[in-house]
Amino acid sequence: MDVVAQLGKNVRRLRIGAGLSQEELAFRAQMKRGYLSDLERGTRNPSVRALGRIAEALAVPPSRLLE
């Protein structure tokens, strides 16, 4: 599996595990819900800044998004 697809899968898993909707996570990470949706589907390459915001919103280290 490529790294973008793995990232999307991990973000979705962690988001659901935290009991958050895409809309709520996007709000906490200061991004648009559509962008987050694209990331979860593996159709968008995230910036380093976006990874940091998502990790912070999920209260996990950024490396956890790429495991």
CHARMM internal coordinates of N, CA and C (Angstrom, degrees):
IC EDIT
DIST 1 N 1 CA 1.4517
DIST 1 CA 1 C 1.5298
ANGL 1 N 1 CA 1 C 108.04
DIST 1 C 2 N 1.3317
ANGL 1 CA 1 C 2 N 116.64
DIHE 1 N 1 CA 1 C 2 N 136.79
DIST 2 N 2 CA 1.4635
ANGL 1 C 2 N 2 CA 117.79
DIHE 1 CA 1 C 2 N 2 CA -179.62
DIST 2 CA 2 C 1.5248
ANGL 2 N 2 CA 2 C 111.20
DIHE 1 C 2 N 2 CA 2 C -75.89
DIST 2 C 3 N 1.3151
ANGL 2 CA 2 C 3 N 115.93
DIHE 2 N 2 CA 2 C 3 N 163.51
DIST 3 N 3 CA 1.4632
ANGL 2 C 3 N 3 CA 121.73
DIHE 2 CA 2 C 3 N 3 CA -172.15
DIST 3 CA 3 C 1.5336
ANGL 3 N 3 CA 3 C 112.32
DIHE 2 C 3 N 3 CA 3 C -64.70
DIST 3 C 4 N 1.3345
ANGL 3 CA 3 C 4 N 118.68
DIHE 3 N 3 CA 3 C 4 N -34.42
DIST 4 N 4 CA 1.4681
ANGL 3 C 4 N 4 CA 121.19
DIHE 3 CA 3 C 4 N 4 CA 179.79
DIST 4 CA 4 C 1.5266
ANGL 4 N 4 CA 4 C 110.39
DIHE 3 C 4 N 4 CA 4 C -67.98
DIST 4 C 5 N 1.3192
ANGL 4 CA 4 C 5 N 116.51
DIHE 4 N 4 CA 4 C 5 N -42.44
DIST 5 N 5 CA 1.4691
ANGL 4 C 5 N 5 CA 120.33
DIHE 4 CA 4 C 5 N 5 CA 177.71
DIST 5 CA 5 C 1.5190
ANGL 5 N 5 CA 5 C 110.69
DIHE 4 C 5 N 5 CA 5 C -65.42
DIST 5 C 6 N 1.3318
ANGL 5 CA 5 C 6 N 116.94
DIHE 5 N 5 CA 5 C 6 N -41.41
DIST 6 N 6 CA 1.4642
ANGL 5 C 6 N 6 CA 120.83
DIHE 5 CA 5 C 6 N 6 CA 178.69
DIST 6 CA 6 C 1.5237
ANGL 6 N 6 CA 6 C 111.07
DIHE 5 C 6 N 6 CA 6 C -63.47
DIST 6 C 7 N 1.3218
ANGL 6 CA 6 C 7 N 116.56
DIHE 6 N 6 CA 6 C 7 N -42.27
DIST 7 N 7 CA 1.4585
ANGL 6 C 7 N 7 CA 120.94
DIHE 6 CA 6 C 7 N 7 CA 176.89
DIST 7 CA 7 C 1.5268
ANGL 7 N 7 CA 7 C 110.53
DIHE 6 C 7 N 7 CA 7 C -57.71
DIST 7 C 8 N 1.3224
ANGL 7 CA 7 C 8 N 116.60
DIHE 7 N 7 CA 7 C 8 N -48.76
DIST 8 N 8 CA 1.4589
ANGL 7 C 8 N 8 CA 120.61
DIHE 7 CA 7 C 8 N 8 CA -179.43
DIST 8 CA 8 C 1.5145
ANGL 8 N 8 CA 8 C 112.40
DIHE 7 C 8 N 8 CA 8 C -60.03
DIST 8 C 9 N 1.3147
ANGL 8 CA 8 C 9 N 115.79
DIHE 8 N 8 CA 8 C 9 N -42.34
DIST 9 N 9 CA 1.4651
ANGL 8 C 9 N 9 CA 120.73
DIHE 8 CA 8 C 9 N 9 CA 178.81
DIST 9 CA 9 C 1.5272
ANGL 9 N 9 CA 9 C 110.68
DIHE 8 C 9 N 9 CA 9 C -62.74
DIST 9 C 10 N 1.3305
ANGL 9 CA 9 C 10 N 116.63
DIHE 9 N 9 CA 9 C 10 N -42.47
DIST 10 N 10 CA 1.4635
ANGL 9 C 10 N 10 CA 120.70
DIHE 9 CA 9 C 10 N 10 CA 179.82
DIST 10 CA 10 C 1.5241
ANGL 10 N 10 CA 10 C 112.33
DIHE 9 C 10 N 10 CA 10 C -67.41
DIST 10 C 11 N 1.3290
ANGL 10 CA 10 C 11 N 117.11
DIHE 10 N 10 CA 10 C 11 N -42.01
DIST 11 N 11 CA 1.4631
ANGL 10 C 11 N 11 CA 120.18
DIHE 10 CA 10 C 11 N 11 CA 178.70
DIST 11 CA 11 C 1.5271
ANGL 11 N 11 CA 11 C 109.60
DIHE 10 C 11 N 11 CA 11 C -60.74
DIST 11 C 12 N 1.3153
ANGL 11 CA 11 C 12 N 116.59
DIHE 11 N 11 CA 11 C 12 N -45.85
DIST 12 N 12 CA 1.4658
ANGL 11 C 12 N 12 CA 120.17
DIHE 11 CA 11 C 12 N 12 CA -179.37
DIST 12 CA 12 C 1.5319
ANGL 12 N 12 CA 12 C 111.03
DIHE 11 C 12 N 12 CA 12 C -62.19
DIST 12 C 13 N 1.3258
ANGL 12 CA 12 C 13 N 116.20
DIHE 12 N 12 CA 12 C 13 N -45.54
DIST 13 N 13 CA 1.4671
ANGL 12 C 13 N 13 CA 120.62
DIHE 12 CA 12 C 13 N 13 CA -179.47
DIST 13 CA 13 C 1.5261
ANGL 13 N 13 CA 13 C 111.30
DIHE 12 C 13 N 13 CA 13 C -61.42
DIST 13 C 14 N 1.3246
ANGL 13 CA 13 C 14 N 116.46
DIHE 13 N 13 CA 13 C 14 N -45.93
DIST 14 N 14 CA 1.4613
ANGL 13 C 14 N 14 CA 120.68
DIHE 13 CA 13 C 14 N 14 CA -179.84
DIST 14 CA 14 C 1.5287
ANGL 14 N 14 CA 14 C 111.86
DIHE 13 C 14 N 14 CA 14 C -67.54
DIST 14 C 15 N 1.3216
ANGL 14 CA 14 C 15 N 116.11
DIHE 14 N 14 CA 14 C 15 N -37.82
DIST 15 N 15 CA 1.4647
ANGL 14 C 15 N 15 CA 120.54
DIHE 14 CA 14 C 15 N 15 CA 178.77
DIST 15 CA 15 C 1.5203
ANGL 15 N 15 CA 15 C 110.88
DIHE 14 C 15 N 15 CA 15 C -63.34
DIST 15 C 16 N 1.3133
ANGL 15 CA 15 C 16 N 116.12
DIHE 15 N 15 CA 15 C 16 N -47.40
DIST 16 N 16 CA 1.4694
ANGL 15 C 16 N 16 CA 120.46
DIHE 15 CA 15 C 16 N 16 CA 179.68
DIST 16 CA 16 C 1.5233
ANGL 16 N 16 CA 16 C 109.96
DIHE 15 C 16 N 16 CA 16 C -65.55
DIST 16 C 17 N 1.3201
ANGL 16 CA 16 C 17 N 116.77
DIHE 16 N 16 CA 16 C 17 N -41.00
DIST 17 N 17 CA 1.4555
ANGL 16 C 17 N 17 CA 120.72
DIHE 16 CA 16 C 17 N 17 CA 177.65
DIST 17 CA 17 C 1.5204
ANGL 17 N 17 CA 17 C 112.98
DIHE 16 C 17 N 17 CA 17 C -60.66
DIST 17 C 18 N 1.3259
ANGL 17 CA 17 C 18 N 116.24
DIHE 17 N 17 CA 17 C 18 N -30.46
DIST 18 N 18 CA 1.4645
ANGL 17 C 18 N 18 CA 121.20
DIHE 17 CA 17 C 18 N 18 CA 178.54
DIST 18 CA 18 C 1.5274
ANGL 18 N 18 CA 18 C 111.67
DIHE 17 C 18 N 18 CA 18 C -85.60
DIST 18 C 19 N 1.3313
ANGL 18 CA 18 C 19 N 116.53
DIHE 18 N 18 CA 18 C 19 N -3.03
DIST 19 N 19 CA 1.4619
ANGL 18 C 19 N 19 CA 120.24
DIHE 18 CA 18 C 19 N 19 CA 179.25
DIST 19 CA 19 C 1.5166
ANGL 19 N 19 CA 19 C 113.38
DIHE 18 C 19 N 19 CA 19 C 72.69
DIST 19 C 20 N 1.3360
ANGL 19 CA 19 C 20 N 117.18
DIHE 19 N 19 CA 19 C 20 N 30.37
DIST 20 N 20 CA 1.4552
ANGL 19 C 20 N 20 CA 121.21
DIHE 19 CA 19 C 20 N 20 CA -177.85
DIST 20 CA 20 C 1.5178
ANGL 20 N 20 CA 20 C 111.48
DIHE 19 C 20 N 20 CA 20 C -107.96
DIST 20 C 21 N 1.3093
ANGL 20 CA 20 C 21 N 116.41
DIHE 20 N 20 CA 20 C 21 N 143.54
DIST 21 N 21 CA 1.4654
ANGL 20 C 21 N 21 CA 121.53
DIHE 20 CA 20 C 21 N 21 CA 171.29
DIST 21 CA 21 C 1.5292
ANGL 21 N 21 CA 21 C 107.62
DIHE 20 C 21 N 21 CA 21 C -80.57
DIST 21 C 22 N 1.3234
ANGL 21 CA 21 C 22 N 116.25
DIHE 21 N 21 CA 21 C 22 N 164.52
DIST 22 N 22 CA 1.4635
ANGL 21 C 22 N 22 CA 118.93
DIHE 21 CA 21 C 22 N 22 CA 175.24
DIST 22 CA 22 C 1.5201
ANGL 22 N 22 CA 22 C 110.08
DIHE 21 C 22 N 22 CA 22 C -59.57
DIST 22 C 23 N 1.3132
ANGL 22 CA 22 C 23 N 116.24
DIHE 22 N 22 CA 22 C 23 N -39.67
DIST 23 N 23 CA 1.4575
ANGL 22 C 23 N 23 CA 120.23
DIHE 22 CA 22 C 23 N 23 CA -179.08
DIST 23 CA 23 C 1.5312
ANGL 23 N 23 CA 23 C 111.60
DIHE 22 C 23 N 23 CA 23 C -62.10
DIST 23 C 24 N 1.3195
ANGL 23 CA 23 C 24 N 116.84
DIHE 23 N 23 CA 23 C 24 N -43.60
DIST 24 N 24 CA 1.4671
ANGL 23 C 24 N 24 CA 120.29
DIHE 23 CA 23 C 24 N 24 CA -179.30
DIST 24 CA 24 C 1.5228
ANGL 24 N 24 CA 24 C 111.06
DIHE 23 C 24 N 24 CA 24 C -67.69
DIST 24 C 25 N 1.3262
ANGL 24 CA 24 C 25 N 117.66
DIHE 24 N 24 CA 24 C 25 N -43.42
DIST 25 N 25 CA 1.4637
ANGL 24 C 25 N 25 CA 119.64
DIHE 24 CA 24 C 25 N 25 CA 178.62
DIST 25 CA 25 C 1.5253
ANGL 25 N 25 CA 25 C 110.58
DIHE 24 C 25 N 25 CA 25 C -63.95
DIST 25 C 26 N 1.3178
ANGL 25 CA 25 C 26 N 116.93
DIHE 25 N 25 CA 25 C 26 N -42.54
DIST 26 N 26 CA 1.4641
ANGL 25 C 26 N 26 CA 120.39
DIHE 25 CA 25 C 26 N 26 CA 178.43
DIST 26 CA 26 C 1.5310
ANGL 26 N 26 CA 26 C 110.62
DIHE 25 C 26 N 26 CA 26 C -59.82
DIST 26 C 27 N 1.3192
ANGL 26 CA 26 C 27 N 117.01
DIHE 26 N 26 CA 26 C 27 N -42.36
DIST 27 N 27 CA 1.4622
ANGL 26 C 27 N 27 CA 121.10
DIHE 26 CA 26 C 27 N 27 CA 178.15
DIST 27 CA 27 C 1.5291
ANGL 27 N 27 CA 27 C 110.44
DIHE 26 C 27 N 27 CA 27 C -61.18
DIST 27 C 28 N 1.3198
ANGL 27 CA 27 C 28 N 116.50
DIHE 27 N 27 CA 27 C 28 N -47.79
DIST 28 N 28 CA 1.4692
ANGL 27 C 28 N 28 CA 120.75
DIHE 27 CA 27 C 28 N 28 CA -179.20
DIST 28 CA 28 C 1.5255
ANGL 28 N 28 CA 28 C 112.05
DIHE 27 C 28 N 28 CA 28 C -64.40
DIST 28 C 29 N 1.3285
ANGL 28 CA 28 C 29 N 116.36
DIHE 28 N 28 CA 28 C 29 N -32.63
DIST 29 N 29 CA 1.4644
ANGL 28 C 29 N 29 CA 121.02
DIHE 28 CA 28 C 29 N 29 CA -178.95
DIST 29 CA 29 C 1.5317
ANGL 29 N 29 CA 29 C 112.32
DIHE 28 C 29 N 29 CA 29 C -91.21
DIST 29 C 30 N 1.3225
ANGL 29 CA 29 C 30 N 117.13
DIHE 29 N 29 CA 29 C 30 N 3.32
DIST 30 N 30 CA 1.4647
ANGL 29 C 30 N 30 CA 123.10
DIHE 29 CA 29 C 30 N 30 CA 179.26
DIST 30 CA 30 C 1.5191
ANGL 30 N 30 CA 30 C 112.82
DIHE 29 C 30 N 30 CA 30 C 55.82
DIST 30 C 31 N 1.3396
ANGL 30 CA 30 C 31 N 114.88
DIHE 30 N 30 CA 30 C 31 N 51.91
DIST 31 N 31 CA 1.4558
ANGL 30 C 31 N 31 CA 120.67
DIHE 30 CA 30 C 31 N 31 CA 176.33
DIST 31 CA 31 C 1.5232
ANGL 31 N 31 CA 31 C 109.21
DIHE 30 C 31 N 31 CA 31 C -143.13
DIST 31 C 32 N 1.3009
ANGL 31 CA 31 C 32 N 116.36
DIHE 31 N 31 CA 31 C 32 N 169.30
DIST 32 N 32 CA 1.4622
ANGL 31 C 32 N 32 CA 120.77
DIHE 31 CA 31 C 32 N 32 CA 179.56
DIST 32 CA 32 C 1.5200
ANGL 32 N 32 CA 32 C 110.01
DIHE 31 C 32 N 32 CA 32 C -79.51
DIST 32 C 33 N 1.3293
ANGL 32 CA 32 C 33 N 115.44
DIHE 32 N 32 CA 32 C 33 N 146.85
DIST 33 N 33 CA 1.4469
ANGL 32 C 33 N 33 CA 120.53
DIHE 32 CA 32 C 33 N 33 CA -179.31
DIST 33 CA 33 C 1.5304
ANGL 33 N 33 CA 33 C 111.04
DIHE 32 C 33 N 33 CA 33 C -60.78
DIST 33 C 34 N 1.3145
ANGL 33 CA 33 C 34 N 117.32
DIHE 33 N 33 CA 33 C 34 N -37.78
DIST 34 N 34 CA 1.4645
ANGL 33 C 34 N 34 CA 120.74
DIHE 33 CA 33 C 34 N 34 CA 179.32
DIST 34 CA 34 C 1.5163
ANGL 34 N 34 CA 34 C 112.68
DIHE 33 C 34 N 34 CA 34 C -61.37
DIST 34 C 35 N 1.3242
ANGL 34 CA 34 C 35 N 116.49
DIHE 34 N 34 CA 34 C 35 N -37.77
DIST 35 N 35 CA 1.4687
ANGL 34 C 35 N 35 CA 121.20
DIHE 34 CA 34 C 35 N 35 CA 177.60
DIST 35 CA 35 C 1.5250
ANGL 35 N 35 CA 35 C 109.66
DIHE 34 C 35 N 35 CA 35 C -64.53
DIST 35 C 36 N 1.3378
ANGL 35 CA 35 C 36 N 116.20
DIHE 35 N 35 CA 35 C 36 N -44.91
DIST 36 N 36 CA 1.4605
ANGL 35 C 36 N 36 CA 120.57
DIHE 35 CA 35 C 36 N 36 CA 178.86
DIST 36 CA 36 C 1.5241
ANGL 36 N 36 CA 36 C 110.81
DIHE 35 C 36 N 36 CA 36 C -62.90
DIST 36 C 37 N 1.3144
ANGL 36 CA 36 C 37 N 116.19
DIHE 36 N 36 CA 36 C 37 N -41.29
DIST 37 N 37 CA 1.4627
ANGL 36 C 37 N 37 CA 120.72
DIHE 36 CA 36 C 37 N 37 CA 177.78
DIST 37 CA 37 C 1.5295
ANGL 37 N 37 CA 37 C 110.90
DIHE 36 C 37 N 37 CA 37 C -59.99
DIST 37 C 38 N 1.3300
ANGL 37 CA 37 C 38 N 116.09
DIHE 37 N 37 CA 37 C 38 N -44.37
DIST 38 N 38 CA 1.4711
ANGL 37 C 38 N 38 CA 120.46
DIHE 37 CA 37 C 38 N 38 CA 177.76
DIST 38 CA 38 C 1.5344
ANGL 38 N 38 CA 38 C 110.80
DIHE 37 C 38 N 38 CA 38 C -61.32
DIST 38 C 39 N 1.3216
ANGL 38 CA 38 C 39 N 117.08
DIHE 38 N 38 CA 38 C 39 N -40.25
DIST 39 N 39 CA 1.4676
ANGL 38 C 39 N 39 CA 120.46
DIHE 38 CA 38 C 39 N 39 CA 178.46
DIST 39 CA 39 C 1.5218
ANGL 39 N 39 CA 39 C 110.73
DIHE 38 C 39 N 39 CA 39 C -62.63
DIST 39 C 40 N 1.3329
ANGL 39 CA 39 C 40 N 116.24
DIHE 39 N 39 CA 39 C 40 N -45.62
DIST 40 N 40 CA 1.4685
ANGL 39 C 40 N 40 CA 119.80
DIHE 39 CA 39 C 40 N 40 CA -178.79
DIST 40 CA 40 C 1.5258
ANGL 40 N 40 CA 40 C 111.66
DIHE 39 C 40 N 40 CA 40 C -63.96
DIST 40 C 41 N 1.3119
ANGL 40 CA 40 C 41 N 117.69
DIHE 40 N 40 CA 40 C 41 N -31.73
DIST 41 N 41 CA 1.4667
ANGL 40 C 41 N 41 CA 120.93
DIHE 40 CA 40 C 41 N 41 CA 178.95
DIST 41 CA 41 C 1.5218
ANGL 41 N 41 CA 41 C 112.52
DIHE 40 C 41 N 41 CA 41 C -84.32
DIST 41 C 42 N 1.3303
ANGL 41 CA 41 C 42 N 116.31
DIHE 41 N 41 CA 41 C 42 N -6.05
DIST 42 N 42 CA 1.4665
ANGL 41 C 42 N 42 CA 120.03
DIHE 41 CA 41 C 42 N 42 CA 178.64
DIST 42 CA 42 C 1.5066
ANGL 42 N 42 CA 42 C 113.84
DIHE 41 C 42 N 42 CA 42 C 75.32
DIST 42 C 43 N 1.3361
ANGL 42 CA 42 C 43 N 117.17
DIHE 42 N 42 CA 42 C 43 N 23.75
DIST 43 N 43 CA 1.4608
ANGL 42 C 43 N 43 CA 120.41
DIHE 42 CA 42 C 43 N 43 CA -178.57
DIST 43 CA 43 C 1.5188
ANGL 43 N 43 CA 43 C 112.97
DIHE 42 C 43 N 43 CA 43 C -104.61
DIST 43 C 44 N 1.3175
ANGL 43 CA 43 C 44 N 116.61
DIHE 43 N 43 CA 43 C 44 N 3.03
DIST 44 N 44 CA 1.4618
ANGL 43 C 44 N 44 CA 120.54
DIHE 43 CA 43 C 44 N 44 CA 179.75
DIST 44 CA 44 C 1.5184
ANGL 44 N 44 CA 44 C 108.97
DIHE 43 C 44 N 44 CA 44 C -135.80
DIST 44 C 45 N 1.3254
ANGL 44 CA 44 C 45 N 116.04
DIHE 44 N 44 CA 44 C 45 N 137.86
DIST 45 N 45 CA 1.4629
ANGL 44 C 45 N 45 CA 121.03
DIHE 44 CA 44 C 45 N 45 CA 175.59
DIST 45 CA 45 C 1.5257
ANGL 45 N 45 CA 45 C 108.33
DIHE 44 C 45 N 45 CA 45 C -86.81
DIST 45 C 46 N 1.3141
ANGL 45 CA 45 C 46 N 117.56
DIHE 45 N 45 CA 45 C 46 N 120.93
DIST 46 N 46 CA 1.4592
ANGL 45 C 46 N 46 CA 119.82
DIHE 45 CA 45 C 46 N 46 CA -177.61
DIST 46 CA 46 C 1.5269
ANGL 46 N 46 CA 46 C 112.51
DIHE 45 C 46 N 46 CA 46 C -79.89
DIST 46 C 47 N 1.3014
ANGL 46 CA 46 C 47 N 115.08
DIHE 46 N 46 CA 46 C 47 N 153.77
DIST 47 N 47 CA 1.4607
ANGL 46 C 47 N 47 CA 120.09
DIHE 46 CA 46 C 47 N 47 CA 172.84
DIST 47 CA 47 C 1.5295
ANGL 47 N 47 CA 47 C 108.06
DIHE 46 C 47 N 47 CA 47 C -83.24
DIST 47 C 48 N 1.3067
ANGL 47 CA 47 C 48 N 115.92
DIHE 47 N 47 CA 47 C 48 N 164.18
DIST 48 N 48 CA 1.4649
ANGL 47 C 48 N 48 CA 120.81
DIHE 47 CA 47 C 48 N 48 CA 176.56
DIST 48 CA 48 C 1.5287
ANGL 48 N 48 CA 48 C 109.12
DIHE 47 C 48 N 48 CA 48 C -62.20
DIST 48 C 49 N 1.3236
ANGL 48 CA 48 C 49 N 116.28
DIHE 48 N 48 CA 48 C 49 N -39.38
DIST 49 N 49 CA 1.4697
ANGL 48 C 49 N 49 CA 120.84
DIHE 48 CA 48 C 49 N 49 CA 178.50
DIST 49 CA 49 C 1.5310
ANGL 49 N 49 CA 49 C 110.54
DIHE 48 C 49 N 49 CA 49 C -60.84
DIST 49 C 50 N 1.3297
ANGL 49 CA 49 C 50 N 117.28
DIHE 49 N 49 CA 49 C 50 N -43.23
DIST 50 N 50 CA 1.4666
ANGL 49 C 50 N 50 CA 120.73
DIHE 49 CA 49 C 50 N 50 CA 179.16
DIST 50 CA 50 C 1.5254
ANGL 50 N 50 CA 50 C 110.83
DIHE 49 C 50 N 50 CA 50 C -62.51
DIST 50 C 51 N 1.3262
ANGL 50 CA 50 C 51 N 116.99
DIHE 50 N 50 CA 50 C 51 N -41.97
DIST 51 N 51 CA 1.4669
ANGL 50 C 51 N 51 CA 120.16
DIHE 50 CA 50 C 51 N 51 CA 177.78
DIST 51 CA 51 C 1.5234
ANGL 51 N 51 CA 51 C 110.88
DIHE 50 C 51 N 51 CA 51 C -59.85
DIST 51 C 52 N 1.3175
ANGL 51 CA 51 C 52 N 116.28
DIHE 51 N 51 CA 51 C 52 N -43.35
DIST 52 N 52 CA 1.4570
ANGL 51 C 52 N 52 CA 120.55
DIHE 51 CA 51 C 52 N 52 CA 179.01
DIST 52 CA 52 C 1.5174
ANGL 52 N 52 CA 52 C 112.24
DIHE 51 C 52 N 52 CA 52 C -63.04
DIST 52 C 53 N 1.3211
ANGL 52 CA 52 C 53 N 116.93
DIHE 52 N 52 CA 52 C 53 N -41.73
DIST 53 N 53 CA 1.4674
ANGL 52 C 53 N 53 CA 120.81
DIHE 52 CA 52 C 53 N 53 CA 179.68
DIST 53 CA 53 C 1.5246
ANGL 53 N 53 CA 53 C 111.77
DIHE 52 C 53 N 53 CA 53 C -66.26
DIST 53 C 54 N 1.3208
ANGL 53 CA 53 C 54 N 116.20
DIHE 53 N 53 CA 53 C 54 N -42.24
DIST 54 N 54 CA 1.4643
ANGL 53 C 54 N 54 CA 119.96
DIHE 53 CA 53 C 54 N 54 CA 179.45
DIST 54 CA 54 C 1.5234
ANGL 54 N 54 CA 54 C 110.21
DIHE 53 C 54 N 54 CA 54 C -64.98
DIST 54 C 55 N 1.3265
ANGL 54 CA 54 C 55 N 116.23
DIHE 54 N 54 CA 54 C 55 N -46.23
DIST 55 N 55 CA 1.4629
ANGL 54 C 55 N 55 CA 120.13
DIHE 54 CA 54 C 55 N 55 CA 179.77
DIST 55 CA 55 C 1.5247
ANGL 55 N 55 CA 55 C 110.63
DIHE 54 C 55 N 55 CA 55 C -59.40
DIST 55 C 56 N 1.3198
ANGL 55 CA 55 C 56 N 116.76
DIHE 55 N 55 CA 55 C 56 N -44.30
DIST 56 N 56 CA 1.4644
ANGL 55 C 56 N 56 CA 120.24
DIHE 55 CA 55 C 56 N 56 CA 179.45
DIST 56 CA 56 C 1.5301
ANGL 56 N 56 CA 56 C 110.77
DIHE 55 C 56 N 56 CA 56 C -63.58
DIST 56 C 57 N 1.3231
ANGL 56 CA 56 C 57 N 117.50
DIHE 56 N 56 CA 56 C 57 N -42.27
DIST 57 N 57 CA 1.4616
ANGL 56 C 57 N 57 CA 121.37
DIHE 56 CA 56 C 57 N 57 CA 179.94
DIST 57 CA 57 C 1.5286
ANGL 57 N 57 CA 57 C 111.66
DIHE 56 C 57 N 57 CA 57 C -65.02
DIST 57 C 58 N 1.3364
ANGL 57 CA 57 C 58 N 116.70
DIHE 57 N 57 CA 57 C 58 N -30.26
DIST 58 N 58 CA 1.4603
ANGL 57 C 58 N 58 CA 121.20
DIHE 57 CA 57 C 58 N 58 CA 178.49
DIST 58 CA 58 C 1.5293
ANGL 58 N 58 CA 58 C 112.62
DIHE 57 C 58 N 58 CA 58 C -91.85
DIST 58 C 59 N 1.3302
ANGL 58 CA 58 C 59 N 116.25
DIHE 58 N 58 CA 58 C 59 N -3.64
DIST 59 N 59 CA 1.4659
ANGL 58 C 59 N 59 CA 122.85
DIHE 58 CA 58 C 59 N 59 CA -178.80
DIST 59 CA 59 C 1.5270
ANGL 59 N 59 CA 59 C 112.31
DIHE 58 C 59 N 59 CA 59 C 57.30
DIST 59 C 60 N 1.3431
ANGL 59 CA 59 C 60 N 114.69
DIHE 59 N 59 CA 59 C 60 N 46.28
DIST 60 N 60 CA 1.4671
ANGL 59 C 60 N 60 CA 121.66
DIHE 59 CA 59 C 60 N 60 CA 176.30
DIST 60 CA 60 C 1.5298
ANGL 60 N 60 CA 60 C 108.40
DIHE 59 C 60 N 60 CA 60 C -132.26
DIST 60 C 61 N 1.3364
ANGL 60 CA 60 C 61 N 117.57
DIHE 60 N 60 CA 60 C 61 N 156.97
DIST 61 N 61 CA 1.4673
ANGL 60 C 61 N 61 CA 118.47
DIHE 60 CA 60 C 61 N 61 CA 174.98
DIST 61 CA 61 C 1.5332
ANGL 61 N 61 CA 61 C 109.31
DIHE 60 C 61 N 61 CA 61 C -68.73
DIST 61 C 62 N 1.3285
ANGL 61 CA 61 C 62 N 118.06
DIHE 61 N 61 CA 61 C 62 N 146.28
DIST 62 N 62 CA 1.4664
ANGL 61 C 62 N 62 CA 120.52
DIHE 61 CA 61 C 62 N 62 CA -179.43
DIST 62 CA 62 C 1.5333
ANGL 62 N 62 CA 62 C 113.32
DIHE 61 C 62 N 62 CA 62 C -53.88
DIST 62 C 63 N 1.3198
ANGL 62 CA 62 C 63 N 117.14
DIHE 62 N 62 CA 62 C 63 N -33.81
DIST 63 N 63 CA 1.4643
ANGL 62 C 63 N 63 CA 119.68
DIHE 62 CA 62 C 63 N 63 CA -179.42
DIST 63 CA 63 C 1.5288
ANGL 63 N 63 CA 63 C 112.41
DIHE 62 C 63 N 63 CA 63 C -60.70
DIST 63 C 64 N 1.3163
ANGL 63 CA 63 C 64 N 116.86
DIHE 63 N 63 CA 63 C 64 N -27.61
DIST 64 N 64 CA 1.4671
ANGL 63 C 64 N 64 CA 120.95
DIHE 63 CA 63 C 64 N 64 CA -179.49
DIST 64 CA 64 C 1.5214
ANGL 64 N 64 CA 64 C 111.52
DIHE 63 C 64 N 64 CA 64 C -64.73
DIST 64 C 65 N 1.3247
ANGL 64 CA 64 C 65 N 117.44
DIHE 64 N 64 CA 64 C 65 N -27.03
DIST 65 N 65 CA 1.4628
ANGL 64 C 65 N 65 CA 121.01
DIHE 64 CA 64 C 65 N 65 CA 179.48
DIST 65 CA 65 C 1.5221
ANGL 65 N 65 CA 65 C 111.92
DIHE 64 C 65 N 65 CA 65 C -70.45
DIST 65 C 66 N 1.3261
ANGL 65 CA 65 C 66 N 116.73
DIHE 65 N 65 CA 65 C 66 N -19.85
DIST 66 N 66 CA 1.4620
ANGL 65 C 66 N 66 CA 120.82
DIHE 65 CA 65 C 66 N 66 CA -175.62
DIST 66 CA 66 C 1.5265
ANGL 66 N 66 CA 66 C 114.11
DIHE 65 C 66 N 66 CA 66 C -107.76
DIST 66 C 67 N 1.3254
ANGL 66 CA 66 C 67 N 117.69
DIHE 66 N 66 CA 66 C 67 N 4.16
DIST 67 N 67 CA 1.4706
ANGL 66 C 67 N 67 CA 120.77
DIHE 66 CA 66 C 67 N 67 CA -178.54
DIST 67 CA 67 C 1.5056
ANGL 67 N 67 CA 67 C 111.54
DIHE 66 C 67 N 67 CA 67 C -64.98
END
COOR INIT
IC SEED 1 N 1 CA 1 C
IC BUILD
